[in-house]
Amino acid sequence: MKTLHKTFALIALASSSAAFAASDFDTLDADGNGVISQSEAAVNADLTAAFTELDTDGNGELSKAEFANF
């Protein structure tokens, strides 16, 4: 039973680390073009939910300035 708990704890830690890693601008800007597209934002559920609100100029991409409000 201890092994099972350790396994679940490890999975939870790995999942949260991956989500955290995909929360800075440069990591999310996978193609390096200086903006985050909706498809690039899709790796972060919280960012996806806030994308439209953050995209203040409505161009379908987040600049560093827009992302800074996240």
PDB file of N, CA, C, O and CB in Angstrom:
ATOM      1  N   MET A   1       0.820  -1.194   0.000  1.00  0.00           N
ATOM      2  CA  MET A   1       0.000   0.000   0.000  1.00  0.00           C
ATOM      3  C   MET A   1       0.864   1.258   0.000  1.00  0.00           C
ATOM      4  O   MET A   1       0.517   2.247  -0.647  1.00  0.00           O
ATOM      5  CB  MET A   1      -0.933  -0.002   1.203  1.00  0.00           C
ATOM      6  N   LYS A   2       1.994   1.231   0.725  1.00  0.00           N
ATOM      7  CA  LYS A   2       2.883   2.389   0.733  1.00  0.00           C
ATOM      8  C   LYS A   2       3.409   2.693  -0.666  1.00  0.00           C
ATOM      9  O   LYS A   2       3.536   3.853  -1.056  1.00  0.00           O
ATOM     10  CB  LYS A   2       4.050   2.154   1.692  1.00  0.00           C
ATOM     11  N   THR A   3       3.709   1.640  -1.408  1.00  0.00           N
ATOM     12  CA  THR A   3       4.218   1.817  -2.765  1.00  0.00           C
ATOM     13  C   THR A   3       3.175   2.499  -3.642  1.00  0.00           C
ATOM     14  O   THR A   3       3.512   3.355  -4.460  1.00  0.00           O
ATOM     15  CB  THR A   3       4.623   0.464  -3.372  1.00  0.00           C
ATOM     16  N   LEU A   4       1.931   2.128  -3.477  1.00  0.00           N
ATOM     17  CA  LEU A   4       0.852   2.732  -4.252  1.00  0.00           C
ATOM     18  C   LEU A   4       0.734   4.217  -3.927  1.00  0.00           C
ATOM     19  O   LEU A   4       0.574   5.031  -4.836  1.00  0.00           O
ATOM     20  CB  LEU A   4      -0.482   2.015  -3.974  1.00  0.00           C
ATOM     21  N   HIS A   5       0.811   4.582  -2.659  1.00  0.00           N
ATOM     22  CA  HIS A   5       0.730   5.988  -2.265  1.00  0.00           C
ATOM     23  C   HIS A   5       1.912   6.775  -2.817  1.00  0.00           C
ATOM     24  O   HIS A   5       1.759   7.905  -3.280  1.00  0.00           O
ATOM     25  CB  HIS A   5       0.678   6.117  -0.737  1.00  0.00           C
ATOM     26  N   LYS A   6       3.096   6.163  -2.762  1.00  0.00           N
ATOM     27  CA  LYS A   6       4.283   6.828  -3.299  1.00  0.00           C
ATOM     28  C   LYS A   6       4.146   7.042  -4.804  1.00  0.00           C
ATOM     29  O   LYS A   6       4.541   8.079  -5.337  1.00  0.00           O
ATOM     30  CB  LYS A   6       5.547   6.005  -2.991  1.00  0.00           C
ATOM     31  N   THR A   7       3.584   6.051  -5.471  1.00  0.00           N
ATOM     32  CA  THR A   7       3.393   6.153  -6.917  1.00  0.00           C
ATOM     33  C   THR A   7       2.443   7.295  -7.250  1.00  0.00           C
ATOM     34  O   THR A   7       2.723   8.090  -8.147  1.00  0.00           O
ATOM     35  CB  THR A   7       2.855   4.830  -7.487  1.00  0.00           C
ATOM     36  N   PHE A   8       1.324   7.385  -6.537  1.00  0.00           N
ATOM     37  CA  PHE A   8       0.369   8.473  -6.777  1.00  0.00           C
ATOM     38  C   PHE A   8       0.993   9.826  -6.456  1.00  0.00           C
ATOM     39  O   PHE A   8       0.761  10.797  -7.175  1.00  0.00           O
ATOM     40  CB  PHE A   8      -0.905   8.268  -5.938  1.00  0.00           C
ATOM     41  N   ALA A   9       1.767   9.902  -5.406  1.00  0.00           N
ATOM     42  CA  ALA A   9       2.427  11.156  -5.040  1.00  0.00           C
ATOM     43  C   ALA A   9       3.414  11.572  -6.119  1.00  0.00           C
ATOM     44  O   ALA A   9       3.508  12.751  -6.461  1.00  0.00           O
ATOM     45  CB  ALA A   9       3.145  11.017  -3.687  1.00  0.00           C
ATOM     46  N   LEU A  10       4.147  10.609  -6.652  1.00  0.00           N
ATOM     47  CA  LEU A  10       5.104  10.902  -7.715  1.00  0.00           C
ATOM     48  C   LEU A  10       4.402  11.382  -8.981  1.00  0.00           C
ATOM     49  O   LEU A  10       4.859  12.322  -9.631  1.00  0.00           O
ATOM     50  CB  LEU A  10       5.946   9.668  -8.022  1.00  0.00           C
ATOM     51  N   ILE A  11       3.303  10.742  -9.324  1.00  0.00           N
ATOM     52  CA  ILE A  11       2.528  11.155 -10.500  1.00  0.00           C
ATOM     53  C   ILE A  11       1.993  12.575 -10.308  1.00  0.00           C
ATOM     54  O   ILE A  11       2.057  13.391 -11.227  1.00  0.00           O
ATOM     55  CB  ILE A  11       1.359  10.169 -10.759  1.00  0.00           C
ATOM     56  N   ALA A  12       1.473  12.868  -9.137  1.00  0.00           N
ATOM     57  CA  ALA A  12       0.948  14.209  -8.853  1.00  0.00           C
ATOM     58  C   ALA A  12       2.048  15.252  -8.936  1.00  0.00           C
ATOM     59  O   ALA A  12       1.834  16.332  -9.487  1.00  0.00           O
ATOM     60  CB  ALA A  12       0.294  14.250  -7.468  1.00  0.00           C
ATOM     61  N   LEU A  13       3.207  14.951  -8.405  1.00  0.00           N
ATOM     62  CA  LEU A  13       4.332  15.873  -8.453  1.00  0.00           C
ATOM     63  C   LEU A  13       4.781  16.115  -9.889  1.00  0.00           C
ATOM     64  O   LEU A  13       5.039  17.254 -10.277  1.00  0.00           O
ATOM     65  CB  LEU A  13       5.495  15.337  -7.620  1.00  0.00           C
ATOM     66  N   ALA A  14       4.874  15.064 -10.665  1.00  0.00           N
ATOM     67  CA  ALA A  14       5.289  15.205 -12.066  1.00  0.00           C
ATOM     68  C   ALA A  14       4.283  16.023 -12.850  1.00  0.00           C
ATOM     69  O   ALA A  14       4.667  16.844 -13.683  1.00  0.00           O
ATOM     70  CB  ALA A  14       5.466  13.833 -12.718  1.00  0.00           C
ATOM     71  N   SER A  15       3.004  15.811 -12.597  1.00  0.00           N
ATOM     72  CA  SER A  15       1.963  16.561 -13.296  1.00  0.00           C
ATOM     73  C   SER A  15       2.015  18.038 -12.948  1.00  0.00           C
ATOM     74  O   SER A  15       1.912  18.889 -13.832  1.00  0.00           O
ATOM     75  CB  SER A  15       0.590  15.999 -12.963  1.00  0.00           C
ATOM     76  N   SER A  16       2.174  18.349 -11.673  1.00  0.00           N
ATOM     77  CA  SER A  16       2.205  19.752 -11.266  1.00  0.00           C
ATOM     78  C   SER A  16       3.476  20.425 -11.763  1.00  0.00           C
ATOM     79  O   SER A  16       3.447  21.613 -12.086  1.00  0.00           O
ATOM     80  CB  SER A  16       2.102  19.874  -9.740  1.00  0.00           C
ATOM     81  N   SER A  17       4.574  19.713 -11.833  1.00  0.00           N
ATOM     82  CA  SER A  17       5.820  20.275 -12.348  1.00  0.00           C
ATOM     83  C   SER A  17       5.692  20.601 -13.826  1.00  0.00           C
ATOM     84  O   SER A  17       6.187  21.633 -14.279  1.00  0.00           O
ATOM     85  CB  SER A  17       6.983  19.308 -12.121  1.00  0.00           C
ATOM     86  N   ALA A  18       5.035  19.737 -14.577  1.00  0.00           N
ATOM     87  CA  ALA A  18       4.847  19.995 -16.001  1.00  0.00           C
ATOM     88  C   ALA A  18       3.963  21.219 -16.213  1.00  0.00           C
ATOM     89  O   ALA A  18       4.241  22.036 -17.091  1.00  0.00           O
ATOM     90  CB  ALA A  18       4.234  18.769 -16.695  1.00  0.00           C
ATOM     91  N   ALA A  19       2.907  21.357 -15.422  1.00  0.00           N
ATOM     92  CA  ALA A  19       2.028  22.514 -15.544  1.00  0.00           C
ATOM     93  C   ALA A  19       2.763  23.789 -15.168  1.00  0.00           C
ATOM     94  O   ALA A  19       2.577  24.825 -15.807  1.00  0.00           O
ATOM     95  CB  ALA A  19       0.787  22.342 -14.668  1.00  0.00           C
ATOM     96  N   PHE A  20       3.598  23.723 -14.136  1.00  0.00           N
ATOM     97  CA  PHE A  20       4.359  24.889 -13.726  1.00  0.00           C
ATOM     98  C   PHE A  20       5.377  25.274 -14.789  1.00  0.00           C
ATOM     99  O   PHE A  20       5.579  26.457 -15.065  1.00  0.00           O
ATOM    100  CB  PHE A  20       5.055  24.629 -12.396  1.00  0.00           C
ATOM    101  N   ALA A  21       6.012  24.284 -15.378  1.00  0.00           N
ATOM    102  CA  ALA A  21       7.027  24.550 -16.392  1.00  0.00           C
ATOM    103  C   ALA A  21       6.432  25.255 -17.597  1.00  0.00           C
ATOM    104  O   ALA A  21       7.114  26.038 -18.257  1.00  0.00           O
ATOM    105  CB  ALA A  21       7.696  23.256 -16.826  1.00  0.00           C
ATOM    106  N   ALA A  22       5.182  24.989 -17.888  1.00  0.00           N
ATOM    107  CA  ALA A  22       4.534  25.605 -19.044  1.00  0.00           C
ATOM    108  C   ALA A  22       3.765  26.848 -18.644  1.00  0.00           C
ATOM    109  O   ALA A  22       2.670  27.090 -19.153  1.00  0.00           O
ATOM    110  CB  ALA A  22       3.602  24.613 -19.724  1.00  0.00           C
ATOM    111  N   SER A  23       4.318  27.632 -17.746  1.00  0.00           N
ATOM    112  CA  SER A  23       3.602  28.836 -17.335  1.00  0.00           C
ATOM    113  C   SER A  23       4.415  30.106 -17.525  1.00  0.00           C
ATOM    114  O   SER A  23       3.950  31.185 -17.160  1.00  0.00           O
ATOM    115  CB  SER A  23       3.193  28.718 -15.900  1.00  0.00           C
ATOM    116  N   ASP A  24       5.630  30.009 -18.092  1.00  0.00           N
ATOM    117  CA  ASP A  24       6.347  31.243 -18.378  1.00  0.00           C
ATOM    118  C   ASP A  24       6.291  31.524 -19.885  1.00  0.00           C
ATOM    119  O   ASP A  24       6.147  30.607 -20.693  1.00  0.00           O
ATOM    120  CB  ASP A  24       7.821  31.154 -17.884  1.00  0.00           C
ATOM    121  N   PHE A  25       6.405  32.778 -20.239  1.00  0.00           N
ATOM    122  CA  PHE A  25       6.199  33.209 -21.612  1.00  0.00           C
ATOM    123  C   PHE A  25       7.085  32.460 -22.603  1.00  0.00           C
ATOM    124  O   PHE A  25       6.595  31.946 -23.608  1.00  0.00           O
ATOM    125  CB  PHE A  25       6.452  34.688 -21.723  1.00  0.00           C
ATOM    126  N   ASP A  26       8.369  32.397 -22.329  1.00  0.00           N
ATOM    127  CA  ASP A  26       9.296  31.786 -23.281  1.00  0.00           C
ATOM    128  C   ASP A  26       9.040  30.294 -23.479  1.00  0.00           C
ATOM    129  O   ASP A  26       9.238  29.774 -24.577  1.00  0.00           O
ATOM    130  CB  ASP A  26      10.719  31.998 -22.819  1.00  0.00           C
ATOM    131  N   THR A  27       8.608  29.610 -22.442  1.00  0.00           N
ATOM    132  CA  THR A  27       8.274  28.193 -22.575  1.00  0.00           C
ATOM    133  C   THR A  27       7.010  28.020 -23.413  1.00  0.00           C
ATOM    134  O   THR A  27       6.936  27.127 -24.257  1.00  0.00           O
ATOM    135  CB  THR A  27       8.090  27.547 -21.189  1.00  0.00           C
ATOM    136  N   LEU A  28       6.026  28.868 -23.179  1.00  0.00           N
ATOM    137  CA  LEU A  28       4.766  28.766 -23.918  1.00  0.00           C
ATOM    138  C   LEU A  28       4.916  29.192 -25.376  1.00  0.00           C
ATOM    139  O   LEU A  28       4.217  28.674 -26.247  1.00  0.00           O
ATOM    140  CB  LEU A  28       3.698  29.614 -23.245  1.00  0.00           C
ATOM    141  N   ASP A  29       5.811  30.118 -25.645  1.00  0.00           N
ATOM    142  CA  ASP A  29       6.065  30.565 -27.021  1.00  0.00           C
ATOM    143  C   ASP A  29       6.949  29.524 -27.715  1.00  0.00           C
ATOM    144  O   ASP A  29       8.133  29.756 -27.962  1.00  0.00           O
ATOM    145  CB  ASP A  29       6.747  31.987 -27.042  1.00  0.00           C
ATOM    146  N   ALA A  30       6.352  28.388 -28.017  1.00  0.00           N
ATOM    147  CA  ALA A  30       7.096  27.227 -28.521  1.00  0.00           C
ATOM    148  C   ALA A  30       7.821  27.497 -29.837  1.00  0.00           C
ATOM    149  O   ALA A  30       8.899  26.948 -30.064  1.00  0.00           O
ATOM    150  CB  ALA A  30       6.157  26.064 -28.703  1.00  0.00           C
ATOM    151  N   ASP A  31       7.256  28.324 -30.700  1.00  0.00           N
ATOM    152  CA  ASP A  31       7.912  28.578 -31.989  1.00  0.00           C
ATOM    153  C   ASP A  31       8.848  29.785 -31.956  1.00  0.00           C
ATOM    154  O   ASP A  31       9.504  30.099 -32.949  1.00  0.00           O
ATOM    155  CB  ASP A  31       6.867  28.785 -33.061  1.00  0.00           C
ATOM    156  N   GLY A  32       8.903  30.458 -30.804  1.00  0.00           N
ATOM    157  CA  GLY A  32       9.843  31.554 -30.618  1.00  0.00           C
ATOM    158  C   GLY A  32       9.563  32.801 -31.427  1.00  0.00           C
ATOM    159  O   GLY A  32      10.479  33.581 -31.687  1.00  0.00           O
ATOM    160  N   ASN A  33       8.310  33.011 -31.834  1.00  0.00           N
ATOM    161  CA  ASN A  33       7.995  34.175 -32.650  1.00  0.00           C
ATOM    162  C   ASN A  33       7.614  35.416 -31.846  1.00  0.00           C
ATOM    163  O   ASN A  33       7.231  36.434 -32.424  1.00  0.00           O
ATOM    164  CB  ASN A  33       6.886  33.836 -33.578  1.00  0.00           C
ATOM    165  N   GLY A  34       7.716  35.342 -30.523  1.00  0.00           N
ATOM    166  CA  GLY A  34       7.483  36.509 -29.681  1.00  0.00           C
ATOM    167  C   GLY A  34       6.058  36.701 -29.215  1.00  0.00           C
ATOM    168  O   GLY A  34       5.761  37.675 -28.524  1.00  0.00           O
ATOM    169  N   VAL A  35       5.166  35.789 -29.579  1.00  0.00           N
ATOM    170  CA  VAL A  35       3.779  35.830 -29.113  1.00  0.00           C
ATOM    171  C   VAL A  35       3.330  34.408 -28.780  1.00  0.00           C
ATOM    172  O   VAL A  35       3.929  33.431 -29.230  1.00  0.00           O
ATOM    173  CB  VAL A  35       2.839  36.475 -30.188  1.00  0.00           C
ATOM    174  N   ILE A  36       2.277  34.314 -27.994  1.00  0.00           N
ATOM    175  CA  ILE A  36       1.691  33.012 -27.659  1.00  0.00           C
ATOM    176  C   ILE A  36       0.368  32.889 -28.396  1.00  0.00           C
ATOM    177  O   ILE A  36      -0.553  33.678 -28.184  1.00  0.00           O
ATOM    178  CB  ILE A  36       1.490  32.848 -26.107  1.00  0.00           C
ATOM    179  N   SER A  37       0.286  31.891 -29.263  1.00  0.00           N
ATOM    180  CA  SER A  37      -0.952  31.632 -29.998  1.00  0.00           C
ATOM    181  C   SER A  37      -1.912  30.847 -29.107  1.00  0.00           C
ATOM    182  O   SER A  37      -1.534  30.357 -28.043  1.00  0.00           O
ATOM    183  CB  SER A  37      -0.666  30.854 -31.319  1.00  0.00           C
ATOM    184  N   GLN A  38      -3.156  30.737 -29.560  1.00  0.00           N
ATOM    185  CA  GLN A  38      -4.118  29.937 -28.796  1.00  0.00           C
ATOM    186  C   GLN A  38      -3.691  28.481 -28.737  1.00  0.00           C
ATOM    187  O   GLN A  38      -3.888  27.827 -27.713  1.00  0.00           O
ATOM    188  CB  GLN A  38      -5.517  30.047 -29.410  1.00  0.00           C
ATOM    189  N   SER A  39      -3.119  27.965 -29.796  1.00  0.00           N
ATOM    190  CA  SER A  39      -2.676  26.558 -29.770  1.00  0.00           C
ATOM    191  C   SER A  39      -1.497  26.369 -28.822  1.00  0.00           C
ATOM    192  O   SER A  39      -1.393  25.327 -28.174  1.00  0.00           O
ATOM    193  CB  SER A  39      -2.287  26.088 -31.184  1.00  0.00           C
ATOM    194  N   GLU A  40      -0.611  27.350 -28.728  1.00  0.00           N
ATOM    195  CA  GLU A  40       0.500  27.257 -27.775  1.00  0.00           C
ATOM    196  C   GLU A  40      -0.025  27.374 -26.342  1.00  0.00           C
ATOM    197  O   GLU A  40       0.487  26.714 -25.438  1.00  0.00           O
ATOM    198  CB  GLU A  40       1.558  28.360 -28.056  1.00  0.00           C
ATOM    199  N   ALA A  41      -1.030  28.199 -26.137  1.00  0.00           N
ATOM    200  CA  ALA A  41      -1.611  28.382 -24.803  1.00  0.00           C
ATOM    201  C   ALA A  41      -2.368  27.151 -24.330  1.00  0.00           C
ATOM    202  O   ALA A  41      -2.593  26.984 -23.131  1.00  0.00           O
ATOM    203  CB  ALA A  41      -2.538  29.579 -24.798  1.00  0.00           C
ATOM    204  N   ALA A  42      -2.761  26.291 -25.255  1.00  0.00           N
ATOM    205  CA  ALA A  42      -3.595  25.123 -24.928  1.00  0.00           C
ATOM    206  C   ALA A  42      -2.931  24.156 -23.956  1.00  0.00           C
ATOM    207  O   ALA A  42      -3.616  23.316 -23.372  1.00  0.00           O
ATOM    208  CB  ALA A  42      -3.951  24.384 -26.191  1.00  0.00           C
ATOM    209  N   VAL A  43      -1.615  24.248 -23.765  1.00  0.00           N
ATOM    210  CA  VAL A  43      -0.941  23.353 -22.819  1.00  0.00           C
ATOM    211  C   VAL A  43      -1.176  23.770 -21.371  1.00  0.00           C
ATOM    212  O   VAL A  43      -0.817  23.037 -20.449  1.00  0.00           O
ATOM    213  CB  VAL A  43       0.554  23.317 -23.105  1.00  0.00           C
ATOM    214  N   ASN A  44      -1.775  24.939 -21.164  1.00  0.00           N
ATOM    215  CA  ASN A  44      -2.029  25.444 -19.813  1.00  0.00           C
ATOM    216  C   ASN A  44      -3.516  25.781 -19.704  1.00  0.00           C
ATOM    217  O   ASN A  44      -3.979  26.757 -20.295  1.00  0.00           O
ATOM    218  CB  ASN A  44      -1.136  26.704 -19.493  1.00  0.00           C
ATOM    219  N   ALA A  45      -4.259  24.979 -18.952  1.00  0.00           N
ATOM    220  CA  ALA A  45      -5.713  25.143 -18.856  1.00  0.00           C
ATOM    221  C   ALA A  45      -6.115  26.517 -18.316  1.00  0.00           C
ATOM    222  O   ALA A  45      -7.086  27.107 -18.789  1.00  0.00           O
ATOM    223  CB  ALA A  45      -6.297  24.060 -17.967  1.00  0.00           C
ATOM    224  N   ASP A  46      -5.378  27.027 -17.336  1.00  0.00           N
ATOM    225  CA  ASP A  46      -5.712  28.339 -16.775  1.00  0.00           C
ATOM    226  C   ASP A  46      -5.511  29.444 -17.806  1.00  0.00           C
ATOM    227  O   ASP A  46      -6.320  30.368 -17.899  1.00  0.00           O
ATOM    228  CB  ASP A  46      -4.861  28.623 -15.530  1.00  0.00           C
ATOM    229  N   LEU A  47      -4.440  29.348 -18.573  1.00  0.00           N
ATOM    230  CA  LEU A  47      -4.185  30.347 -19.610  1.00  0.00           C
ATOM    231  C   LEU A  47      -5.234  30.260 -20.711  1.00  0.00           C
ATOM    232  O   LEU A  47      -5.695  31.283 -21.216  1.00  0.00           O
ATOM    233  CB  LEU A  47      -2.779  30.164 -20.201  1.00  0.00           C
ATOM    234  N   THR A  48      -5.607  29.051 -21.080  1.00  0.00           N
ATOM    235  CA  THR A  48      -6.645  28.867 -22.096  1.00  0.00           C
ATOM    236  C   THR A  48      -7.941  29.530 -21.649  1.00  0.00           C
ATOM    237  O   THR A  48      -8.608  30.188 -22.448  1.00  0.00           O
ATOM    238  CB  THR A  48      -6.879  27.366 -22.376  1.00  0.00           C
ATOM    239  N   ALA A  49      -8.299  29.367 -20.394  1.00  0.00           N
ATOM    240  CA  ALA A  49      -9.528  29.951 -19.868  1.00  0.00           C
ATOM    241  C   ALA A  49      -9.486  31.479 -19.863  1.00  0.00           C
ATOM    242  O   ALA A  49     -10.514  32.133 -20.041  1.00  0.00           O
ATOM    243  CB  ALA A  49      -9.783  29.439 -18.463  1.00  0.00           C
ATOM    244  N   ALA A  50      -8.300  32.044 -19.658  1.00  0.00           N
ATOM    245  CA  ALA A  50      -8.162  33.499 -19.572  1.00  0.00           C
ATOM    246  C   ALA A  50      -7.738  34.144 -20.888  1.00  0.00           C
ATOM    247  O   ALA A  50      -7.634  35.368 -20.962  1.00  0.00           O
ATOM    248  CB  ALA A  50      -7.166  33.851 -18.504  1.00  0.00           C
ATOM    249  N   PHE A  51      -7.493  33.356 -21.916  1.00  0.00           N
ATOM    250  CA  PHE A  51      -6.884  33.853 -23.147  1.00  0.00           C
ATOM    251  C   PHE A  51      -7.635  35.035 -23.748  1.00  0.00           C
ATOM    252  O   PHE A  51      -7.024  36.062 -24.044  1.00  0.00           O
ATOM    253  CB  PHE A  51      -6.806  32.744 -24.159  1.00  0.00           C
ATOM    254  N   THR A  52      -8.931  34.914 -23.931  1.00  0.00           N
ATOM    255  CA  THR A  52      -9.717  35.976 -24.575  1.00  0.00           C
ATOM    256  C   THR A  52      -9.647  37.268 -23.777  1.00  0.00           C
ATOM    257  O   THR A  52      -9.529  38.352 -24.348  1.00  0.00           O
ATOM    258  CB  THR A  52     -11.179  35.541 -24.737  1.00  0.00           C
ATOM    259  N   GLU A  53      -9.718  37.154 -22.472  1.00  0.00           N
ATOM    260  CA  GLU A  53      -9.640  38.341 -21.609  1.00  0.00           C
ATOM    261  C   GLU A  53      -8.253  38.987 -21.688  1.00  0.00           C
ATOM    262  O   GLU A  53      -8.138  40.213 -21.705  1.00  0.00           O
ATOM    263  CB  GLU A  53      -9.965  37.964 -20.146  1.00  0.00           C
ATOM    264  N   LEU A  54      -7.216  38.174 -21.734  1.00  0.00           N
ATOM    265  CA  LEU A  54      -5.849  38.689 -21.789  1.00  0.00           C
ATOM    266  C   LEU A  54      -5.515  39.297 -23.150  1.00  0.00           C
ATOM    267  O   LEU A  54      -4.709  40.224 -23.231  1.00  0.00           O
ATOM    268  CB  LEU A  54      -4.864  37.581 -21.468  1.00  0.00           C
ATOM    269  N   ASP A  55      -6.116  38.792 -24.202  1.00  0.00           N
ATOM    270  CA  ASP A  55      -5.852  39.259 -25.570  1.00  0.00           C
ATOM    271  C   ASP A  55      -6.588  40.577 -25.803  1.00  0.00           C
ATOM    272  O   ASP A  55      -7.600  40.624 -26.503  1.00  0.00           O
ATOM    273  CB  ASP A  55      -6.292  38.188 -26.624  1.00  0.00           C
ATOM    274  N   THR A  56      -6.066  41.636 -25.208  1.00  0.00           N
ATOM    275  CA  THR A  56      -6.769  42.930 -25.200  1.00  0.00           C
ATOM    276  C   THR A  56      -6.898  43.562 -26.578  1.00  0.00           C
ATOM    277  O   THR A  56      -7.831  44.331 -26.808  1.00  0.00           O
ATOM    278  CB  THR A  56      -6.057  43.888 -24.289  1.00  0.00           C
ATOM    279  N   ASP A  57      -5.985  43.261 -27.504  1.00  0.00           N
ATOM    280  CA  ASP A  57      -6.111  43.836 -28.848  1.00  0.00           C
ATOM    281  C   ASP A  57      -6.884  42.922 -29.800  1.00  0.00           C
ATOM    282  O   ASP A  57      -7.109  43.277 -30.957  1.00  0.00           O
ATOM    283  CB  ASP A  57      -4.730  44.121 -29.422  1.00  0.00           C
ATOM    284  N   GLY A  58      -7.289  41.747 -29.314  1.00  0.00           N
ATOM    285  CA  GLY A  58      -8.149  40.852 -30.079  1.00  0.00           C
ATOM    286  C   GLY A  58      -7.517  40.249 -31.322  1.00  0.00           C
ATOM    287  O   GLY A  58      -8.235  39.870 -32.248  1.00  0.00           O
ATOM    288  N   ASN A  59      -6.187  40.148 -31.368  1.00  0.00           N
ATOM    289  CA  ASN A  59      -5.537  39.608 -32.558  1.00  0.00           C
ATOM    290  C   ASN A  59      -5.320  38.095 -32.507  1.00  0.00           C
ATOM    291  O   ASN A  59      -4.733  37.524 -33.425  1.00  0.00           O
ATOM    292  CB  ASN A  59      -4.220  40.290 -32.756  1.00  0.00           C
ATOM    293  N   GLY A  60      -5.786  37.449 -31.448  1.00  0.00           N
ATOM    294  CA  GLY A  60      -5.656  35.993 -31.351  1.00  0.00           C
ATOM    295  C   GLY A  60      -4.310  35.513 -30.853  1.00  0.00           C
ATOM    296  O   GLY A  60      -4.016  34.318 -30.888  1.00  0.00           O
ATOM    297  N   GLU A  61      -3.492  36.447 -30.388  1.00  0.00           N
ATOM    298  CA  GLU A  61      -2.170  36.112 -29.852  1.00  0.00           C
ATOM    299  C   GLU A  61      -1.925  36.947 -28.598  1.00  0.00           C
ATOM    300  O   GLU A  61      -2.487  38.029 -28.433  1.00  0.00           O
ATOM    301  CB  GLU A  61      -1.048  36.360 -30.916  1.00  0.00           C
ATOM    302  N   LEU A  62      -1.069  36.418 -27.716  1.00  0.00           N
ATOM    303  CA  LEU A  62      -0.703  37.163 -26.520  1.00  0.00           C
ATOM    304  C   LEU A  62       0.724  37.666 -26.648  1.00  0.00           C
ATOM    305  O   LEU A  62       1.654  36.887 -26.858  1.00  0.00           O
ATOM    306  CB  LEU A  62      -0.861  36.291 -25.259  1.00  0.00           C
ATOM    307  N   SER A  63       0.886  38.966 -26.520  1.00  0.00           N
ATOM    308  CA  SER A  63       2.221  39.555 -26.469  1.00  0.00           C
ATOM    309  C   SER A  63       2.768  39.365 -25.058  1.00  0.00           C
ATOM    310  O   SER A  63       2.050  38.919 -24.163  1.00  0.00           O
ATOM    311  CB  SER A  63       2.194  41.073 -26.868  1.00  0.00           C
ATOM    312  N   LYS A  64       4.045  39.707 -24.860  1.00  0.00           N
ATOM    313  CA  LYS A  64       4.610  39.623 -23.509  1.00  0.00           C
ATOM    314  C   LYS A  64       3.857  40.556 -22.576  1.00  0.00           C
ATOM    315  O   LYS A  64       3.616  40.203 -21.421  1.00  0.00           O
ATOM    316  CB  LYS A  64       6.118  39.970 -23.516  1.00  0.00           C
ATOM    317  N   ALA A  65       3.482  41.733 -23.048  1.00  0.00           N
ATOM    318  CA  ALA A  65       2.754  42.702 -22.215  1.00  0.00           C
ATOM    319  C   ALA A  65       1.388  42.149 -21.807  1.00  0.00           C
ATOM    320  O   ALA A  65       0.991  42.274 -20.649  1.00  0.00           O
ATOM    321  CB  ALA A  65       2.581  44.041 -22.968  1.00  0.00           C
ATOM    322  N   GLU A  66       0.673  41.542 -22.746  1.00  0.00           N
ATOM    323  CA  GLU A  66      -0.629  40.961 -22.430  1.00  0.00           C
ATOM    324  C   GLU A  66      -0.464  39.775 -21.475  1.00  0.00           C
ATOM    325  O   GLU A  66      -1.237  39.629 -20.529  1.00  0.00           O
ATOM    326  CB  GLU A  66      -1.353  40.518 -23.722  1.00  0.00           C
ATOM    327  N   PHE A  67       0.531  38.938 -21.719  1.00  0.00           N
ATOM    328  CA  PHE A  67       0.768  37.779 -20.868  1.00  0.00           C
ATOM    329  C   PHE A  67       1.150  38.192 -19.450  1.00  0.00           C
ATOM    330  O   PHE A  67       0.877  37.458 -18.500  1.00  0.00           O
ATOM    331  CB  PHE A  67       1.859  36.904 -21.466  1.00  0.00           C
ATOM    332  N   ALA A  68       1.770  39.340 -19.298  1.00  0.00           N
ATOM    333  CA  ALA A  68       2.190  39.813 -17.982  1.00  0.00           C
ATOM    334  C   ALA A  68       1.002  39.988 -17.036  1.00  0.00           C
ATOM    335  O   ALA A  68       1.183  40.004 -15.819  1.00  0.00           O
ATOM    336  CB  ALA A  68       2.944  41.129 -18.116  1.00  0.00           C
ATOM    337  N   ASN A  69      -0.202  40.118 -17.575  1.00  0.00           N
ATOM    338  CA  ASN A  69      -1.401  40.258 -16.739  1.00  0.00           C
ATOM    339  C   ASN A  69      -1.964  38.921 -16.285  1.00  0.00           C
ATOM    340  O   ASN A  69      -2.975  38.879 -15.584  1.00  0.00           O
ATOM    341  CB  ASN A  69      -2.466  41.018 -17.490  1.00  0.00           C
ATOM    342  N   PHE A  70      -1.325  37.839 -16.675  1.00  0.00           N
ATOM    343  CA  PHE A  70      -1.779  36.486 -16.325  1.00  0.00           C
ATOM    344  C   PHE A  70      -1.363  36.113 -14.929  1.00  0.00           C
ATOM    345  O   PHE A  70      -1.660  35.010 -14.470  1.00  0.00           O
ATOM    346  CB  PHE A  70      -1.236  35.465 -17.308  1.00  0.00           C
TER     347      PHE A  70
END
